[in-house]
Amino acid sequence: MRIESAADVLLRHVAAGTFTGGVLAVGRGRDELDVVSLGRADLEGAPMSTESIFRIQSMTKAVVAAATLRAVQEGALSLDDPVDRWLPELADRPVLRTPTSPLDETVPADGPIRVRHLLTCTSGIGVVDPRSPLGEAMERDGTDAGPAPSPLGADEWLSRLAAHPLVGHPGAVWRYHHSFALLGILLARRAGTTLEDHLRRVVLDPLGMPDTGSWVPEDERHRLVGAYRLEDGRLVEVEPAAGGPYAGTPPVDVSHGELVSTASDYAAFLAMLVDGRAADGSTYLSDGLRGEMVRDQVLGIGRVASVAQRRAVELVQEWQGVRLEAGLPVGRALG
């Protein structure tokens, strides 16, 4: 991919008002990375920079997955470990008879939630039809998924979430979002620290990702771009540049939350996915484990077979369409 061609595409979207600006990183191999900034960091006209920091939302999942698989590689964690060893709140959770059943119509689960179920979003916990009894209950107690980070601390969020039945048996249904928040809490509890500190030690420092984390430090908040949604064809601010929940140290534990990052940092992460090496050249993840990260792990489960799941996927697509942060496209050729 030529960076000029990709930049032309982004500039057309900036001109059309789809988003205010972006940072584009294109590389071939670990040592050949071109990074350019385009447009503005917010509607007020501040220029975008190659050092701009973005809320990367679901791109967090791959980083958390890498941290988990690193523990598996070291023999410290098994994919088949029941998660209630670290998340006792999730032990013996009942399962709804159907995804839209009343909350008291449940059956015993076929088995425990395991680490692999969190990695594959098949824990039985995740985005559900908001019109279902479970969806309405999750909206009431603040455990439903949405484009904004939860104001609840990790333990309180988990306590509320665990009070609900599962939407399906572990390993038998696919539901987006919540499993990786649970995995973040699991990793933090297992390490005896916050997810921020754990990721810093096992992923971010080894891979050379200094500007990635659970929040933007106070003295760097000026680098955080604005976030917007499209409303009646125009951009409406959701979170201001240099402000919002990710600006500065949060008041609660956000081990269930998502990350902020830069294009260069995330390109370093993608480089590891290509060659398996840390920034110092040492092996970080084996070929086998990296291969598992890009293999379809849920083939046959029927992710969108039910009406409820189709609606859940539609909701995710709606969020991705309306929450338009200044963009962070990253590409890395495999050749």
RAKA-V413524 format. One record per helix or strand of 3 or more residues. SS is the DSSP state (alpha for helix, beta for strand). FROM is the first residue (numbers start at 1). LEN is the number of residues. If there is no record, write none. Layout:
BEGIN
[[SS & FROM & LEN] [SS & FROM & LEN]]
END
This chain:
BEGIN
[[alpha & 3 & 14] [beta & 21 & 8] [beta & 33 & 8] [beta & 53 & 3] [alpha & 57 & 17] [alpha & 83 & 3] [alpha & 88 & 3] [alpha & 115 & 5] [alpha & 133 & 9] [alpha & 154 & 8] [alpha & 178 & 14] [alpha & 195 & 13] [alpha & 218 & 6] [beta & 227 & 5] [beta & 234 & 6] [alpha & 263 & 13] [alpha & 287 & 7] [alpha & 307 & 16] [beta & 327 & 7]]
END
